[in-house]
Amino acid sequence: MEAYPLPNPLVVLLIFLFLLLVPVVKLLRRTGHHPVWCLFAIVPGLNLISFWLFAFKPWPTDDKPTNAGN
C-alpha cells in the first residue's frame, strides 16, 4: 500500500495565509482601516495587541451618521 505524498510546505503556507488574510483585509476595509494592518494577524502576540487596539479605539466609520429612524 502506497502512502499519500506530503504536500509542499510552501503551498500549505500560502493557502493558510490566503485563508487568514483575505477575511482580515475585508474586515479592515469595512471598518475604514488600511488593509496593511492585516500583517499584524501573522505575528503571534502582535495580533492580540492589535485586536485589543481595534476593539477599544474609535473607528473611522463611527463618524458616519446612522439610519436610526429606519
C-alpha positions as CSV (number, residue, x, y, z in Angstrom):
1,M,0.0,0.0,0.0
2,E,1.4,3.4,-1.0
3,A,1.1,6.3,1.3
4,Y,0.0,9.7,0.1
5,P,2.8,12.1,-0.5
6,L,3.1,15.1,1.8
7,P,2.1,18.4,0.3
8,N,4.7,21.0,-0.4
9,P,5.1,23.1,2.8
10,L,5.2,26.4,0.8
11,V,1.9,25.6,-0.8
12,V,0.3,24.8,2.6
13,L,1.7,28.1,4.0
14,L,0.3,30.1,1.0
15,I,-3.1,28.5,1.4
16,F,-3.1,29.2,5.1
17,L,-2.1,32.9,4.6
18,F,-4.8,33.3,2.0
19,L,-7.5,31.8,4.2
20,L,-6.3,34.0,7.1
21,L,-5.6,37.4,5.4
22,V,-8.5,37.7,2.9
23,P,-11.2,37.9,5.6
24,V,-9.0,40.2,7.8
25,V,-8.5,42.6,4.8
26,K,-12.2,42.7,4.1
27,L,-13.0,43.4,7.8
28,L,-10.4,46.2,7.9
29,R,-11.7,47.8,4.7
30,R,-15.3,47.6,6.1
31,T,-14.3,49.4,9.3
32,G,-12.3,52.1,7.4
33,H,-8.8,51.0,8.3
34,H,-5.9,50.4,5.9
35,P,-5.6,46.8,4.8
36,V,-1.9,46.7,5.6
37,W,-2.9,46.3,9.2
38,C,-3.7,42.6,8.3
39,L,0.1,41.9,8.5
40,F,-0.3,42.0,12.3
41,A,-2.5,39.0,12.1
42,I,0.5,36.9,11.1
43,V,2.8,37.9,14.0
44,P,2.0,36.0,17.2
45,G,1.4,38.3,20.2
46,L,1.2,41.3,18.0
47,N,-2.1,40.0,16.6
48,L,-3.6,40.1,20.1
49,I,-2.4,43.6,20.8
50,S,-3.8,44.9,17.5
51,F,-7.1,43.1,18.2
52,W,-7.4,44.9,21.6
53,L,-6.3,48.2,19.9
54,F,-9.1,47.9,17.3
55,A,-11.7,46.8,19.8
56,F,-11.4,49.9,22.0
57,K,-10.2,52.8,19.7
58,P,-12.7,54.9,17.8
59,W,-13.2,53.6,14.3
60,P,-13.3,55.9,11.2
61,T,-16.8,54.6,10.4
62,D,-18.1,55.8,13.8
63,D,-18.3,59.4,12.5
64,K,-20.8,58.4,9.8
65,P,-24.5,59.1,10.7
66,T,-26.6,56.0,11.2
67,N,-30.2,55.5,10.0
68,A,-31.7,55.4,13.5
69,G,-35.2,56.2,12.2
70,N,-35.5,53.3,9.8
